[in-house]
Amino acid sequence: MTTKKPLFELGQIVATPGVLEAIPNQIALLVLLSRHVRGNWGCVCADDAAANDAAVTEGDRILSAFPINPNKVCADHGDNCVWIITEADRSVTTFLLPDEY
């Protein structure tokens, strides 16, 4: 569902200390956020991608998963993964590591 325009509101944007340590480059975080808000869900499974597509219009929570190091494998969890979660009410979008959930 990737588009050129934002698909939903992000609300307040926050990041956990773990993410800020793992990805200290704020530009890299902004690039991931731009992908998230435009419907590029990263390396989530097909079912989660479909749920995200529906959540855009139905107002549910949206979760994207991206590799911290793009040269390494990223499932939708694990050591090389950062999550971006936009809450259902669109009040906040959080960068976090899977083990911080």
URDAQUI-V988806 format. One record per run of one state. SS is the DSSP state (H for helix, E for strand, C for the rest). FROM is the first residue (numbers start at 0). LEN is the number of residues. If there is no record, write none. Layout:
# URDAQUI-V988806
ss={SS | SS}
from={FROM | FROM}
len={LEN | LEN}
This chain:
# URDAQUI-V988806
ss={C | E | C | H | C | H | C | E | C | H | C | E | C | E | C | E | H | C}
from={0 | 11 | 15 | 16 | 22 | 25 | 37 | 41 | 42 | 45 | 58 | 61 | 67 | 80 | 86 | 91 | 97 | 100}
len={11 | 4 | 1 | 6 | 3 | 12 | 4 | 1 | 3 | 13 | 3 | 6 | 13 | 6 | 5 | 6 | 3 | 1}
